[in-house]
Amino acid sequence: MPGDPLWNSAKARELVVRRQPGGLVRLGREHRGWTLAELGGHLGCSAATVSRMERRVRVTDLTLIHRAASTVGVPRHVLVSSLAPPASSGPAGTRVSASPHAEEDPMRRRSLLAATATVPAATLLGMDRALADTPPPTGRGALGARVASARELYDKGAHAQLLGLLPGLLADGHAAASSRRELDQAQLSSVYSLSTALLSKVGSYEQARLTADRARTWAEVSGSPLAAAAASRELAIVLRHQRRGEEAQTLMESAAARVEATGLRTDAASSAYAQMLCTLAYTAARGGRRAEALAMVEEARRAAHRLPVIAPAGRLFPISPAAVDLYAVGVHWALGDAGAALEAGRNLRPEHFPTAERKARLGTDMARAWWAWGRPEQTARALLDAHRASPGEVRDRPVIRGIVTELAQRHPRAAGVRELHAAVSAPERT
């Protein structure tokens, strides 16, 4: 019922303004004369689940909300408006944060920030505020060029600098997306996906889950299969970090199938598909599904076979045959086979990768394998290589920084350990 006046009624508009997508679902359900149980039957869940979804202010299951809204006829643009953060209503200095952490005591808030202590707390709080209440547009210039520059910062490992810029990019992305043009909506989704990738990298998973959900919402509205694939991948990575591997696997399987259904007629689509398979392989490996993980790696190799040896700059999914081999290192490590991981990376070299982030990732992934193999000197050497390529990839990632700390504690006299620890502990240059 896309033209139903119900969705332009005062009640519907009020629910949108109050950011209550569950209320919109209830409105649509009651308009159809369905009971909670009847809608639950369409969705494959209980009446109690439907009731909770309709009553909640904060969305906890974006997929269920989308399915329910579609089932009862909520127009997509109406649902998206109800899911979007509120527009800025005043100067930044007068706004009150509606962050999910706002009612928590200061001790818990400090503990949440401690996990990402190498990233300035002010930049994380700036993202917190931007996600709670979108800032006013900055008007700093063409959004496309600024998004490209933001990706370059990510590729350089300039995490703190990028975190400082993202609130303004999100503000301008929302302003552009108000045009309802698909390209602008897809670009906003890409900014949210980039935010998710960065927040996941520095260990801020609660914020990353929020940005990933918003990336998926705007990708769906835009209709871009590549934006949807990128958003689904970032959400799957967050779910994996939150120990929800089965959900991550299901999400990635669905995303990969949608990309494959496009026919893979372009390098961009083939790159997206190969990337989906790599993420599926690593997710399966983290879940202990060895045969599935290795099969996905081989399928990714076949998908990437015709792609350029070096991924072109600016590509949304910068995958290449060498990048698939790098994923294989991580897959074998996740399966607990350090020897196979080292063998998979034996012929990889930094020059195989176009960005500092990927060059450093080669070092950190090999370091994890060497560390699992019990070789502290080789671990330190690999991490020093990674640090030279991109200090942020070693300094800002909690897991990698943890290895540096363990090396210093357990093998302080091993070659390279003292130099590594000093380099990672040094203040960041700005």
C-alpha positions, -999 to 999 in steps of 0.1 A, spaced: 0 0 0 27 25 -10 2 53 -16 -18 47 16 -26 81 33 -21 63 66 17 70 63 11 107 58 -12 109 88 -5 130 119 -1 98 139 25 84 115 44 117 113 45 119 151 60 84 153 86 94 128 95 126 147 97 106 180 120 80 163 97 50 170 99 25 142 82 -1 164 52 22 167 51 24 129 50 -14 127 21 -14 153 3 12 132 6 -8 101 -4 -41 119 -35 -25 134 -44 -9 101 -45 -44 86 -65 -57 115 -38 -82 125 -32 -95 160 3 -97 174 2 -135 168 -8 -130 132 22 -107 125 44 -131 144 33 -159 121 43 -139 91 77 -131 106 83 -166 122 85 -153 157 63 -152 188 36 -126 196 57 -116 226 87 -108 204 64 -86 182 51 -69 212 85 -61 225 96 -48 191 66 -25 188 71 -11 223 109 -5 223 122 29 216 157 17 209 161 -8 180 178 -40 190 172 -60 159 174 -40 127 167 -70 104 135 -78 123 123 -42 121 129 -41 84 110 -73 78 81 -63 100 78 -29 84 79 -44 49 52 -70 59 28 -44 72 34 -19 44 55 8 60 71 27 31 108 25 31 115 62 33 91 65 63 109 37 81 144 52 74 132 86 87 122 70 120 155 52 122 177 82 115 192 102 144 174 135 151 185 165 131 205 191 149 183 215 167 208 241 180 244 251 185 267 222 194 275 237 227 239 236 239 229 201 230 225 173 255 239 139 245 214 111 242 242 86 240 233 50 251 260 56 278 245 88 290 229 73 321 258 52 331 281 61 359 314 78 352 334 47 362 317 25 336 322 52 310 359 54 317 361 16 315 345 16 281 370 42 268 399 23 284 397 -4 257 407 22 231 430 42 253 455 49 225 428 69 207 421 103 223 390 101 244 377 134 231 374 120 196 354 90 207 331 113 227 328 135 197 316 104 177 292 95 206 276 130 204 274 129 166 256 95 167 232 107 194 224 141 177 236 148 142 257 180 141 248 209 118 262 207 83 298 220 80 296 233 44 333 225 40 332 215 4 323 187 -20 313 157 0 326 131 -25 362 145 -24 361 146 14 349 110 17 378 100 -6 402 119 16 387 102 47 394 68 31 429 78 24 433 86 61 420 51 69 444 36 45 473 54 61 462 43 96 456 79 107 429 68 131 427 97 155 427 123 127 399 104 109 378 100 141 380 138 145 366 143 109 339 117 109 312 137 128 314 165 102 312 140 74 282 123 89 265 157 93 272 167 57 262 132 45 228 135 62 223 169 47 231 155 12 209 124 17 179 147 24 178 151 -14 165 115 -15 189 109 -45 202 73 -45 238 84 -50 237 107 -19 220 80 2 246 54 -9 274 79 0 260 84 35 259 46 38 296 45 28 305 71 55 287 50 81 305 19 68 339 36 71 330 47 106 322 11 115 355 -1 101 374 24 121 355 19 153 359 -19 150 396 -15 144 401 5 176 378 -17 197 348 5 201 323 -22 192 292 -7 208 295 25 186 305 3 157 272 -17 160 252 15 158 270 28 127 268 -6 110 231 -7 115 227 28 100 250 19 71 227 -10 62 196 12 65 209 38 41 223 12 18 189 -4 15 172 29 8 198 37 -19 193 5 -36 230 1 -42 241 -36 -40 277 -26 -34 268 -2 -6 246 -29 9 275 -55 6 299 -31 24 275 -24 52 266 -60 57 303 -69 58 311 -43 85 281 -54 106 292 -90 103 327 -81 116 311 -63 146 289 -93 153 319 -115 152 337 -94 177 306 -95 199 308 -133 199 277 -137 176 295 -157 150 264 -176 137 245 -144 131 276 -129 113 278 -161 91 242 -159 82 244 -122 73 275 -127 52 260 -157 33 230 -136 24 251 -106 14 274 -128 -8 244 -144 -25 229 -109 -33 262 -98 -48 266 -130 -68 230 -125 -81 242 -93 -99 260 -115 -124 295 -102 -114 298 -84 -147 322 -58 -135 355 -58 -116 338 -39 -88 312 -66 -84 337 -94 -86 359 -76 -60 329 -73 -37 321 -110 -41 357 -120 -34 357 -98 -3 325 -114 9 340 -148 5 371 -138 24 351 -125 53 329 -156 53 361 -177 54 375 -159 84 341 -159 102 338 -197 96 374 -202 109 366 -182 140 337 -206 145 359 -236 142 344 -247 108 376 -258 92 364 -274 59 340 -245 52 366 -219 59 392 -234 36 366 -240 9 357 -203 10 393 -192 7 397 -213 -24 364 -199 -39 377 -164 -31 409 -172 -50 389 -182 -80 368 -151 -78 399 -129 -75 418 -146 -103 408 -121 -130 412 -90 -109 442 -67 -112 473 -77 -93 471 -43 -74 436 -31 -66 428 3 -81 428 33 -58 394 42 -44 377 9 -50 352 1 -23 365 -35 -20 403 -33 -27 407 -70 -31 434 -87 -52 449 -122 -54 476 -112 -29 449 -98 -6 431 -132 -7 464 -149 3 467 -125 32 432 -135 43 444 -171 41 470 -162 67 443 -150 91 421 -180 84 448 -205 92 457 -186 123 421 -185 134 419 -223 129 449 -227 153 473 -238 126 502 -213 129 525 -233 106 499 -232 77 494 -195 84 532 -188 80 533 -209 49 503 -190 34 521 -157 39 556 -169 29 557 -153 -5 537 -121 4 556 -88 3 546 -53 13 549 -42 -24 519 -65 -32 496 -41 -14 488 -5 -24 480 11 9 499 15 42 470 -2 61 473 -34 40 511 -34 42 509 -31 80 482 -57 81 506 -82 64 530 -75 93 504 -78 121 489 -110 106 523 -126 102 532 -115 137 501 -132 152 512 -164 134 548 -161 147 535 -154 182 513 -185 181 543 -205 168 563 -193 198 588 -172 180 592 -138 199 620 -124 177 602 -130 145 570 -116 161 588 -84 170 604 -81 136 570 -85 119 554 -59 142 583 -35 136 577 -38 98 540 -32 104 547 -2 126 570 13 100 542 10 74 515 23 96 520 30 133 483 31 140 478 -5 129 500 -16 158 493 11 184 456 14 181 444 -21 176 438 -36 211 447 -72 202 480 -62 185 490 -38 212 483 -67 237 509 -88 219 534 -59 221 528 -58 259 532 -95 263 564 -95 243 579 -68 266 568 -87 297 578 -122 287 607 -117 263 623 -83 271 657 -93 258 646 -108 225 659 -89 195 636 -61 185 613 -62 215 627 -32 233 627 -11 201 591 -22 193 578 -14 228 595 20 228 580 28 193 545 18 203 546 36 236 559 69 222 533 97 219 516 99 186 530 126 162 504 150 150 
